[in-house]
Amino acid sequence: MISLYYFLSDINNKYINGIKADIRLYLQTSEVSSSFINTLANIRILIIKKTVNNQKIKILSKHK
């Protein structure tokens, strides 16, 4: 039962992090101030900048 709980929470965490990354990427392209974005990341509403930059690199490598 405990392992099932951790499995389900891990799946949920994966999708939540994807949404957080999409929101941060959108805010960055909308020219929102970086201090505001970093504040949201510090209170764990968004993910950190490094993760989003890694995503950008992956997107750019697919669409040269």
C-alpha positions in Angstrom: 0.0 0.0 0.0 2.8 2.4 0.8 4.7 1.7 -2.4 1.5 2.3 -4.3 1.1 5.7 -2.6 4.7 6.7 -3.5 4.2 5.5 -7.1 1.0 7.6 -7.5 2.6 10.7 -5.9 5.6 10.4 -8.1 3.4 10.3 -11.2 1.5 13.3 -10.0 4.8 15.1 -9.3 6.1 14.5 -12.8 3.0 16.1 -14.4 2.9 19.0 -11.9 6.6 19.8 -12.7 5.8 19.8 -16.4 3.1 22.4 -15.9 5.4 24.5 -13.7 8.0 24.4 -16.4 5.5 25.5 -19.1 4.3 28.4 -16.9 7.9 29.6 -16.3 8.7 29.3 -20.0 5.6 31.3 -20.9 6.5 34.0 -18.3 10.0 34.3 -19.6 8.9 34.8 -23.2 6.3 37.3 -22.0 9.0 39.5 -20.6 8.0 39.3 -17.0 10.7 40.5 -14.7 13.2 37.8 -13.6 12.9 38.9 -10.0 9.2 38.1 -10.0 9.8 34.7 -11.7 12.5 33.9 -9.1 10.2 34.8 -6.3 7.6 32.4 -7.6 10.3 29.7 -7.9 11.4 30.3 -4.3 7.9 29.7 -3.0 7.8 26.6 -5.1 5.1 27.7 -7.5 7.5 27.5 -10.5 10.6 25.4 -11.1 14.2 26.7 -11.2 15.7 28.5 -14.1 18.3 25.8 -14.9 15.5 23.3 -15.6 13.8 25.6 -18.0 17.0 26.4 -19.8 17.7 22.7 -20.2 14.2 22.4 -21.8 14.9 25.3 -24.2 18.1 23.6 -25.3 16.2 20.3 -26.0 13.5 22.2 -28.0 16.2 24.1 -30.0 18.1 20.9 -30.8 14.9 19.4 -32.2 14.0 22.4 -34.3 17.1 23.6 -36.0 
